[in-house]
Amino acid sequence: MNTMAESEIQTQVFIETLRRVDTEIESAIETLEIMSDTQTLKAIEEGLQDIKNGRVIKFEEFLKKHVYK
């Protein structure tokens, strides 16, 4: 027989498991949304190509260029 404390622990474990599943589902949905957006995929591919070809600037230069302080 489960004691009240054991039942409470099981309930907490179940709730935490549901929270983690919810987070994973949200992540999967976001990934699917990105993968179905051709403009976003194209921009990601272009960005990766820029990195590969060395077309990058330092973060500090980016901040200066865009007037962030």
C-alpha positions in Angstrom: 0.0 0.0 0.0 1.1 3.5 -0.8 1.4 5.9 2.0 0.2 9.5 1.6 3.8 10.7 1.2 4.5 8.1 -1.5 1.4 9.1 -3.4 2.4 12.7 -3.2 5.9 12.0 -4.5 4.4 9.9 -7.4 2.0 12.8 -8.2 4.9 15.3 -8.2 7.0 13.0 -10.5 4.0 12.7 -12.8 3.5 16.4 -12.9 7.2 17.0 -13.7 7.0 14.4 -16.4 4.0 16.2 -18.0 5.8 19.5 -17.8 8.8 18.0 -19.6 6.6 16.4 -22.2 4.9 19.7 -22.8 8.2 21.5 -23.2 9.3 18.8 -25.8 6.1 19.1 -27.7 6.4 22.9 -27.8 9.9 22.6 -29.1 8.8 20.1 -31.8 6.1 22.4 -32.9 8.5 25.4 -33.1 10.9 23.2 -35.2 8.1 22.2 -37.5 7.0 25.8 -38.0 10.5 26.8 -38.9 11.0 23.9 -41.2 7.8 24.7 -43.0 8.7 28.3 -43.6 10.8 28.5 -46.8 11.9 32.0 -46.2 13.3 31.2 -42.8 15.0 28.1 -44.1 16.6 30.1 -46.9 17.8 32.7 -44.5 19.3 30.1 -42.2 21.1 28.4 -45.2 22.4 31.8 -46.3 23.7 32.6 -42.8 25.4 29.2 -42.6 27.0 29.8 -45.9 28.2 33.2 -44.8 29.8 31.6 -41.7 31.4 28.9 -43.9 32.8 31.6 -46.2 34.1 33.8 -43.4 31.7 36.6 -44.0 31.3 37.4 -40.3 32.1 40.3 -38.0 33.0 40.3 -34.3 30.1 40.9 -31.9 31.6 44.2 -30.7 31.7 45.4 -34.3 28.1 44.4 -34.8 27.1 46.5 -31.7 29.0 49.5 -32.9 27.6 49.2 -36.4 24.0 49.1 -35.0 24.6 51.7 -32.3 24.1 49.5 -29.3 26.0 50.5 -26.2 
